[in-house]
């Protein structure tokens, strides 16, 4: 019995020493406290919330708020000092970087794809057909081999980085019909399409799940693998930006995004890590 107890004690000591020796990437926050404000791109939110939960669970003296609003909002708010980190699903322009003194950090790669309701019989389009749908030239699913129903278009607002990438790379900067319903986040888009059998919209590949069905574009379905290997070209970087070089709590958060744990969280949420 004494031998068994000794084994248990030895095992506990080994575990303790391992945790001391190897630690965790969360140790970046061991000497941090205060408040960190984050806002902007909605594709980023699942990663931001998971990281925030882990940090605040371990370090209750650190308070982090995460808000959406779109890439344009993220860039503007961090530039104007309203938040410490602004998220964007597009690269900041040279003018934005110069005007606000921004420093961008690209920590993942994401795709953007068109989606429909799972019961929709049309799940493959050519780029020309997709452009005609979003411009309002094609208005009925029957024109695409589907049922005789009006196509309900959904798009994002002008501040959205997801919209900019889809518009420039999937639609070749073609028109988006003024009749399209405007939603304000990837989550809202997914919910709208999941509840509209005749709707079509677009979301970050990282937000795709069984509640909607992806549209195969020119023979290639938007997935994590097709974005990674480059066969699906409607892709973009996910950025977190700071005003000047980050310091203190802000720097710890940026460093964690690029750590092993941070990059694994990005992968777990459906994005392609940069490291």
N, C-alpha and C positions, 0 to 999 in steps of 0.2 A: 504493500500500500504506500509506504514511504517512497519507494522507487517511482511509482506512478505519479505521486504528488511532485516529486522532483522534476519529472519530465514535463508536467504541466507548467511549473515555474520556469523551467528553461525555455519552453516554447513561448511563453509570454514575454520573456526577456528578449528573445530573438525578434518577436514582432515589434516590440518597443524600439529596439535598436534600429530595425529596418526603417521604421517611420521617421526616426531621427536622422538617419543617414540619407534617405532618399527624399523625404518630405513630399510636398505637393506644390504644383505651380501656384496654388492659392497663397503660398507663403509670400508672394509678391505684395500682398496686402497686410502683412503682419504688423507693419508700423504705420498703417494708414488709418485715417478717420475723416469724418466730414461727409459732405454731400456731393454727388456727381449727377449732373443732368444730361440726358441723352435724348435726341429727337431726330426725326427725319424718315428715311426710307422704311417702308413697311415690310419689305422682304427680310430685313435684318432682325425684325422683332423676335422671332423664336430663339435665335442665338443670343440676343441681348438679354432676354428674360431668363434664359437658363443660366447664363453666366451671373446675372444679377442675383438670382436665387442662391446660387452656391456661395457667392461672396458674402451676402448679408446673413446667411445662415451661420457661417463660420465667424464673421466679424460684425457683430451687431452695432459697432460704432460707425460703420460705413452705411450710408443711405444712398441708394441709387434709384432714380426715376427714369423710366423708359416711355417715350411717346412716339407716335407716328407723325403723319402730316405730309410725307412724301419727300423726295430727294431735294427739291427746291427749297422746301421749308427747312430741312436739315442744314443745308449750306448757308442759307440766310441767317438762321438762328445762331449757329456757331460763329458765323462771321460778325454778328452784332453783339456777341457776348451773352446771349440769352441762355445758351447751354454750353457745356464744356466739350461735348462730342456731338457732331452732326453726321448722320448717316446718309449715304447717297448710293443709289444703284446706277450711277453713271459717274464718269470722271468729271471733276470740276473743270470749268473752262479756264483758260489762261487769265481771262479778265476777272473771274471770281477769285482765283488764287491771288492775283496781284492786289485786288481791291480789299480783300479781307485778311491777307496774310495767312492763307490756309496751308496746312500741311496734310496731304492725303495719305491714308494707309489702306492699301488693298489687301484684305485678309482672306478673300474667297472668290470663287468664280461661280456664276449662276446663269442658267438659261431662262428664256421667256417663251412660253408657248401658248397657242390658242387652245381653249377648252370648250366642251359642250356638255350637255347633260348625258349621263351614261346611257339613257334610253334612245338617244338620238342615233339614227341609222347612218348618218354622215360623219365619218371619223377620219377621213383623208381628203385633203385638198391640195391643189397646186398653188404655188405662190400667186399666180395670176387670179385664180378663183378667190383666194383669201383677200387679195386687194380689192376685188370687185365686191365682195361681201361687205367689207368695212367701209368702202366708199359709198355704198348704197345702190350700186349698179345691179347687183343680184340681191333680191329682196325676199325670195321664197325658197324654202328648202327643196321644193320640187325641182327647181332649176339645177340642183346639185345631186339629184337622184334620191332625194328624201321625200318626206310627206308633204302634202299641199298645205303648208302653214307658213305664215309670215316669219321671217328671221328677226329675232329681237337682239339688237346689238348692245353690247356693254363695253365701255371703255373707262380709262382712268382720267383724272384731271390733269391739267397742263403741268402741274408741279411734279408729277410722277416720273421717276427715273425708269420704272417698268414700262410706262407708256412710251417714253422717248426711245428706248431700245427696240420695242416692238414696232413702233412706227418707222424707225429708220432702217431696221434690218429685216423685218418680216414684210412690211408694207412698202419698202423702198421709198419712204417719205411721201407716200400717196395720201390722198384725202381720207379723213375719218368722218363719216356722216354726222351732221349736226343732230340727227334724230337718235343717235346712240345715247343710251342711259349711262350716266357718269357715276362711278362709285369711287370711294376714297381710299381703298386699301386692297392688298392681295386677299386678305381674309374676307372682306366684303364682296369682292368679285367672285370668289369661290362659292360663297353662300348664295349669291344671286343666281349663278349658273346651276348650282345644285338644285335650285327650286324653280327653274324655268326650263321645261323640256324643249323649248324652241329658241333658247338663248345661245349666244356665242360671245366669248370674251377672251381674256388672256391673263395669265398669272406667271409668277416665278416658278420655275421647275421645282424649287425647294418647297413650294406650297401645294404641289399637286398630290392628290390622294384619290381614293376610290369614290369620293363624293362627286367627282366630275371625270370626264374622259378627255385625254389629250388628243389634239388633231395632228395626225401625221402630215407633215408638210413636205411636198415633193419627195415622198417615199421615205422620209426619216421622221421617226417619232421622238419628240423631246423627252429625253430621260437624262439621268445623271451620267450614264455611260456615254451617250451620244454627244453630250456637251463636252465631256472630258476628252473624248477622242477627236473632237472637232468636226464630226460628220453633221452635227446639228449646229448651224452657225449663228442662230439668234441668241447670243450670249453676251454677258457683261461682267465687269468686276463689281464686287461689293466693297464699298469704301466706308471708312470712318475717318472723319476729318477733325482737326483741331486748329485753333487760332494760334499760330506759332507752335514751337516745339512743346509737346506736352510735358507737364511737370506733376509731381506728387501723385495723387489718386488717379488723375487722368492718365498719366504715363503708366501706372500699374495696370490700369484696365486695358490700354492699348497693348502693352507687353503680354498680358494674359491672352488676348485674342490670337497672338502669334505663338503662344506656348503649345506644348504637346496637348494639354487638356483643352485649350481653346480651339485648336484646329480640329480636334476630335469632335467637339460639340458642333462645329460648323458642318463636319461630315455627317454626323448623326441627324442633323436637321435638313439634309438633302442638298448640301452645297459641296463644291470642290475646294478643298483647302489649298492654299498656296504653298504650304510646306509639308 
